Protein backbone atom coordinates (compact mmCIF):
# COMPACT_ATOMS: atom_id res chain seq x y z
CA UNK A 1 0.00 0.00 0.00
CA UNK A 2 1.49 3.31 -1.08
CA UNK A 3 1.51 6.42 1.18
CA UNK A 4 -1.43 7.97 -0.67
CA UNK A 5 -3.60 4.90 -0.07
CA UNK A 6 -2.55 4.82 3.57
CA UNK A 7 -3.59 8.44 3.97
CA UNK A 8 -6.98 7.64 2.39
CA UNK A 9 -7.54 4.77 4.83
CA UNK A 10 -6.63 6.99 7.79
CA UNK A 11 -9.02 9.70 6.63
CA UNK A 12 -11.82 7.14 6.14
CA UNK A 13 -11.27 5.66 9.61
CA UNK A 14 -11.13 9.10 11.24
CA UNK A 15 -14.30 10.17 9.43
CA UNK A 16 -16.08 6.99 10.52
CA UNK A 17 -15.05 7.45 14.15
CA UNK A 18 -16.10 11.11 14.09
CA UNK A 19 -19.46 10.21 12.54
CA UNK A 20 -20.10 7.50 15.13
CA UNK A 21 -19.21 9.86 17.97
CA UNK A 22 -21.53 12.56 16.58
CA UNK A 23 -24.40 10.08 16.24
CA UNK A 24 -23.87 8.74 19.76
CA UNK A 25 -23.85 12.28 21.16
CA UNK A 26 -27.00 13.15 19.20
CA UNK A 27 -28.82 10.07 20.52
CA UNK A 28 -27.73 10.76 24.11
CA UNK A 29 -28.75 14.43 23.99
CA UNK A 30 -32.04 13.70 22.24
CA UNK A 31 -33.24 10.98 24.60
CA UNK A 32 -32.06 12.83 27.69
CA UNK A 33 -33.97 15.95 26.66
CA UNK A 34 -36.96 13.83 25.62
CA UNK A 35 -37.11 12.13 29.03
CA UNK A 36 -36.89 15.46 30.87
CA UNK A 37 -39.54 17.12 28.70
CA UNK A 38 -41.89 14.16 29.07
CA UNK A 39 -41.52 14.41 32.84
CA UNK A 40 -42.11 18.17 32.70
CA UNK A 41 -45.16 17.65 30.49
CA UNK A 42 -46.53 15.11 32.97
CA UNK A 43 -46.09 17.56 35.85
CA UNK A 44 -47.90 20.26 33.87
CA UNK A 45 -50.73 17.84 33.09
CA UNK A 46 -51.02 17.09 36.82
CA UNK A 47 -51.17 20.80 37.62
CA UNK A 48 -53.86 21.24 34.99
CA UNK A 49 -55.93 18.41 36.48
CA UNK A 50 -55.64 20.01 39.92
CA UNK A 51 -56.63 23.46 38.64
CA UNK A 52 -59.44 22.13 36.41
CA UNK A 53 -59.27 24.86 33.72
CA UNK A 54 -62.14 25.26 31.20
CA UNK A 55 -62.45 22.74 28.37
CA UNK A 56 -61.19 25.17 25.69
CA UNK A 57 -57.81 25.21 27.45
CA UNK A 58 -56.70 22.18 25.46
CA UNK A 59 -57.27 23.89 22.11
CA UNK A 60 -55.72 27.16 23.29
CA UNK A 61 -52.58 25.40 24.55
CA UNK A 62 -52.32 23.34 21.37
CA UNK A 63 -52.55 26.44 19.18
CA UNK A 64 -49.92 28.16 21.31
CA UNK A 65 -47.60 25.15 21.02
CA UNK A 66 -48.10 24.96 17.26
CA UNK A 67 -47.28 28.65 16.91
CA UNK A 68 -44.01 28.07 18.77
CA UNK A 69 -43.20 25.01 16.64
CA UNK A 70 -43.86 26.77 13.34
CA UNK A 71 -42.57 30.28 13.96
CA UNK A 72 -40.13 30.23 16.89
CA UNK A 73 -38.46 26.81 17.08
CA UNK A 74 -36.82 26.91 13.61
CA UNK A 75 -35.14 30.21 14.51
CA UNK A 76 -33.85 29.05 17.91
CA UNK A 77 -33.08 25.35 17.36
CA UNK A 78 -29.35 26.02 16.97
CA UNK A 79 -29.01 28.06 20.17
CA UNK A 80 -29.56 27.55 23.88
CA UNK A 81 -32.78 29.56 23.54
CA UNK A 82 -34.16 26.54 21.72
CA UNK A 83 -34.18 24.60 24.98
CA UNK A 84 -36.52 27.15 26.52
CA UNK A 85 -38.78 26.92 23.48
CA UNK A 86 -38.89 23.11 23.78
CA UNK A 87 -39.95 23.34 27.42
CA UNK A 88 -42.56 25.98 26.52
CA UNK A 89 -43.97 23.68 23.82
CA UNK A 90 -44.06 20.56 25.97
CA UNK A 91 -45.35 22.49 28.99
CA UNK A 92 -48.24 23.92 27.00
CA UNK A 93 -49.13 20.57 25.50
CA UNK A 94 -48.94 18.87 28.88
CA UNK A 95 -51.13 21.52 30.51
CA UNK A 96 -53.58 21.28 27.63
CA UNK A 97 -54.04 17.56 28.34
CA UNK A 98 -55.58 18.38 31.72
CA UNK A 99 -59.25 18.70 30.66
CA UNK A 100 -59.05 15.54 28.54
CA UNK A 101 -57.44 13.53 31.33
CA UNK A 102 -59.99 14.86 33.80
CA UNK A 103 -62.77 13.61 31.51
CA UNK A 104 -61.33 10.11 31.30
CA UNK A 105 -60.44 9.95 34.98
CA UNK A 106 -64.09 10.71 35.80
CA UNK A 107 -65.12 7.46 34.11
CA UNK A 108 -65.72 4.42 36.37
CA UNK A 109 -62.50 2.76 35.14
CA UNK A 110 -60.80 6.03 34.20
CA UNK A 111 -57.58 5.42 36.09
CA UNK A 112 -57.14 2.09 34.37
CA UNK A 113 -57.85 3.64 30.97
CA UNK A 114 -55.22 6.35 31.40
CA UNK A 115 -52.59 3.96 32.76
CA UNK A 116 -53.25 1.43 29.98
CA UNK A 117 -52.88 4.15 27.34
CA UNK A 118 -49.70 5.40 29.02
CA UNK A 119 -48.21 1.91 29.30
CA UNK A 120 -49.12 1.04 25.71
CA UNK A 121 -47.56 4.27 24.45
CA UNK A 122 -44.32 3.60 26.34
CA UNK A 123 -44.18 -0.01 25.12
CA UNK A 124 -44.74 0.94 21.48
CA UNK A 125 -42.22 3.78 21.56
CA UNK A 126 -39.48 1.81 23.29
CA UNK A 127 -40.03 -1.26 21.10
CA UNK A 128 -39.95 0.65 17.82
CA UNK A 129 -36.97 2.81 18.84
CA UNK A 130 -35.02 -0.24 20.01
CA UNK A 131 -35.83 -2.07 16.77
CA UNK A 132 -34.43 0.73 14.62
CA UNK A 133 -31.34 1.19 16.77
CA UNK A 134 -30.55 -2.53 16.82
CA UNK A 135 -31.23 -3.29 13.15
CA UNK A 136 -30.02 0.11 11.82
CA UNK A 137 -32.73 -0.14 9.15
CA UNK A 138 -33.48 2.99 7.16
CA UNK A 139 -37.16 3.98 7.32
CA UNK A 140 -36.77 7.40 5.72
CA UNK A 141 -38.51 6.06 2.60
CA UNK A 142 -41.74 6.32 4.63
CA UNK A 143 -41.58 10.12 4.76
CA UNK A 144 -43.83 10.83 1.78
CA UNK A 145 -46.42 8.25 2.83
CA UNK A 146 -46.50 9.56 6.41
CA UNK A 147 -46.91 13.19 5.35
CA UNK A 148 -49.71 12.23 2.96
CA UNK A 149 -51.38 10.29 5.77
CA UNK A 150 -51.13 13.28 8.12
CA UNK A 151 -52.71 15.57 5.52
CA UNK A 152 -55.59 13.12 5.11
CA UNK A 153 -55.95 12.86 8.91
CA UNK A 154 -56.02 16.66 9.32
CA UNK A 155 -58.66 17.01 6.60
CA UNK A 156 -60.76 14.31 8.29
CA UNK A 157 -60.44 16.06 11.65
CA UNK A 158 -61.64 19.34 10.13
CA UNK A 159 -64.59 17.60 8.48
CA UNK A 160 -65.54 15.85 11.73
CA UNK A 161 -65.23 19.11 13.64
CA UNK A 162 -67.53 20.81 11.16
CA UNK A 163 -70.00 17.94 11.34
CA UNK A 164 -70.02 18.17 15.14
CA UNK A 165 -70.82 21.87 14.97
CA UNK A 166 -73.91 21.04 12.91
CA UNK A 167 -75.02 18.35 15.34
CA UNK A 168 -73.76 15.28 13.48
CA UNK A 169 -71.92 12.87 15.76
CA UNK A 170 -70.04 9.97 14.20
CA UNK A 171 -68.28 8.06 17.01
CA UNK A 172 -67.15 5.17 14.80
CA UNK A 173 -65.49 7.59 12.37
CA UNK A 174 -63.76 9.25 15.32
CA UNK A 175 -62.45 5.86 16.45
CA UNK A 176 -61.25 5.00 12.94
CA UNK A 177 -59.44 8.34 12.78
CA UNK A 178 -57.81 7.71 16.18
CA UNK A 179 -56.62 4.29 14.97
CA UNK A 180 -55.24 5.88 11.81
CA UNK A 181 -53.36 8.53 13.77
CA UNK A 182 -51.96 5.90 16.15
CA UNK A 183 -50.55 3.94 13.20
CA UNK A 184 -49.15 7.10 11.63
CA UNK A 185 -47.41 8.03 14.89
CA UNK A 186 -45.86 4.58 15.08
CA UNK A 187 -44.58 5.17 11.57
CA UNK A 188 -43.19 8.57 12.53
CA UNK A 189 -41.32 7.01 15.47
CA UNK A 190 -39.63 4.61 13.05
CA UNK A 191 -38.97 7.45 10.60
CA UNK A 192 -37.59 9.96 13.12
CA UNK A 193 -35.43 7.40 14.93
CA UNK A 194 -34.04 6.24 11.60
CA UNK A 195 -33.15 9.82 10.66
CA UNK A 196 -31.36 10.29 13.98
CA UNK A 197 -29.14 7.24 13.68
CA UNK A 198 -28.52 7.54 9.93
CA UNK A 199 -27.60 11.23 9.80
CA UNK A 200 -30.88 12.63 8.45
CA UNK A 201 -31.32 14.73 11.60
CA UNK A 202 -28.33 16.33 13.33
CA UNK A 203 -30.08 18.77 15.69
CA UNK A 204 -31.10 17.18 18.98
CA UNK A 205 -33.64 19.90 19.75
CA UNK A 206 -35.54 19.29 16.52
CA UNK A 207 -35.19 15.53 17.00
CA UNK A 208 -36.62 15.79 20.51
CA UNK A 209 -39.64 17.78 19.40
CA UNK A 210 -40.33 15.34 16.57
CA UNK A 211 -40.29 12.33 18.88
CA UNK A 212 -42.27 14.16 21.57
CA UNK A 213 -45.06 15.01 19.13
CA UNK A 214 -45.24 11.38 17.99
CA UNK A 215 -45.45 10.14 21.58
CA UNK A 216 -48.03 12.79 22.51
CA UNK A 217 -50.32 12.04 19.57
CA UNK A 218 -49.90 8.30 20.03
CA UNK A 219 -50.93 8.59 23.67
CA UNK A 220 -53.98 10.75 22.87
CA UNK A 221 -55.10 8.38 20.12
CA UNK A 222 -54.73 5.31 22.32
CA UNK A 223 -56.54 7.13 25.13
CA UNK A 224 -59.51 7.72 22.81
CA UNK A 225 -59.53 4.12 21.62
CA UNK A 226 -59.14 2.49 25.03
CA UNK A 227 -61.59 4.94 26.62
CA UNK A 228 -64.22 4.17 23.99
CA UNK A 229 -63.96 0.42 24.49
CA UNK A 230 -64.11 0.80 28.27
CA UNK A 231 -67.07 3.18 28.24
CA UNK A 232 -70.25 1.52 29.42
CA UNK A 233 -72.48 4.31 28.14
N, C-alpha and C positions, 0 to 999 in steps of 0.2 A: 504494500500500500504506500503510495507516494505521499509526500507532505500535504499536498492539496486535498487528497481524499481524507487524510487524517483530520485536517482542519474541518472538513465538511461533517464528519462523524461527530466531532466534538461539539460543533454548533448545533447539530440535530439533537444530541443528548441534552445539551444545556437548555435548548428550547423546550424539549419534552419535560424536563424537570421543572422549569419555570411555569409551564402551562399547568402541570399537575398541582404545583403549589398554589397557583392562582385559583384553580378550581376548588381545591380543598378549603382555602380561605373563604371563597364565595359561599360554599355550602355551610361552613361553620357560622359565618356572619348572618346568613339568611335564616337558618333554622334557630339560631339564638334569638334574633330579633322577632321571628315569628312566634316563638314560645312566649316571649315577654309581652308582645302585643295581644296575643290570645288571652293571657292572664289578665292584662289590663282591660280588655274588652269584657271579660267575664265579670270583673269587679264593677265596671260601669253598668252592666246589665243588672247586677244585684242591687246597685244604688237606684236604678230606674224602677225596679220592682218594689223597692221600699218606699219610694216617693210616689208611685202610682200616677205618672203624668197622663194627660189626655191621650186618647187613641191616635190623634194625628201626629203625635210626637215621632212615631216610627217613620212616617213619610218625610217629615221635616228634617230629621237626622240623616236619612238616606240621601235626600237632595243636597244637604250640606256636605256630606261625605263625597258624593259624586262631583260636586263643584271643586272640591279640593283635589280629587283625583285627576280631573280633566284640566284644570287651569293652574293649579299651584304645584302639584307634585312633579310634573315634568321639568319645571324651572328650578326645583330645589333638590332633585334626586342625587345630584353630584356634590352636595354640600351637607354639612352637619345640620342645617336647617331642615333638611329632608326628614331627619329622624323625628323632629317635632311635628311635621306634617303627617307622618305615618301614625303617630300616637293620636293626633287629632282625628284622623280618619277612623281608626279602629275604636277610639273612644266614642265617637258619634254613633257608629254602627252598633256598638255594644249597648249604649244607652237606648238607642232606638228599638232594640229587641225587647225592652222591658214590657210594654203593653202586650206584645204577642205572647211572651212567656207567662205573663200574669193570666192571660186568657186560658192557656193550656194547663197551667197549674191549678186553675179553678175547677177543672174537670175532676170527676171522681178518681180517676187513675192518672191525674195530671203529672205527678212527680215521676211516675214510671215512664210516661210518654216522653218527657223531657230527657230523662237519663238514658232511655233507649236510643233516642235520636242522637244524643251527645256521644254515647258509646259507639254507635254505628258509624258516625262521622269520623271519629278517631281511628277506628279499625280500618275503614276504607282508605283514609288518607295515608296512614302509616304503611298499609299493605302495598298500595300503589307506588308510593315514594320508594319503599324498600325494593320493590320489583325493578323499578327503573335504575336505581343505583347499583343493584347487584348485576343485572343483565347488561347495563349500559346501552340498551336499545334506544334508537332514535325515533321519537314519536312526533317530531316537528311536522311530518307530513300531514298530521291531523289538523293543522292550523286553519286551513280554508274551510274544512267541514265544520269545525267547532264554531267559527265565526258565523257561518251561514246558519247553523243551528241556533245561535244566540239571537240573531236577527229575527228568525222565525218565532222564537220564544217571546221576544219583546213585543212583536206585533200581536201575538196571541194574548199577551197580558193586557195590552191596550184595548183589544177587542172585548175581552172579558170585563175589563173595568167599565167600558162604555155600556156593555149589556147590563151590568149590575146597577148602573145609574138609572137605567130605564126599567128596573124591576125584574130583569131576567136573571135567574140564578141557575147556574149549571155546575153543580158540585163535581160531577164525573169528569167534566172537561178540566176543571181546576186540578183534580187529582192527576189526570193524564199530563197536564202541563208541569206539575210538580215532579212527576216521574221523569219527564223529559229533561227538566233542568238538572235533576240529580245525576242523570247519566252524562249530561254535558259537563257538569262540574268534575265528575270522575275523569272525563277525557281531558279537561284542562289541567288537572293535577298531573296526569301523565305527560302532557305537552310541556307544562312549565318546568317540571322536574327535569325532563329531557333537555330543555334549553339550558338549564343551569349547569348540568354536568357535561354538556357537549359544546359549551362556549357560545350558545345563542343569546344568553343573557349574562352580562358581566357586572351589573349593578345590583348589589344585594338589597337595596331599598326597593327598587322596582320589583325584584324577585319576591320579596316578602309580601308586598301588596298584592301581587298576582296570586300567590298561594293563599293568602288570607281571604281574598274575595271568593276563591273556589271553596274553601272550607266553610265560610259563612253561608254561602248560597246552598251548599250541600246540606248543611245542618238545617236551614230553614225549610228546604224541600222535604227532607226526611221527617221533620217535625210535623209538617202538614199531612204527609202520608200516614205516619204512625198515629197521629192524633185522630185522623178520619176513621181509621180502622178500629180505634179504641173508643170511639164515641158511641154511646148507647142511644143517643137521640135519633 
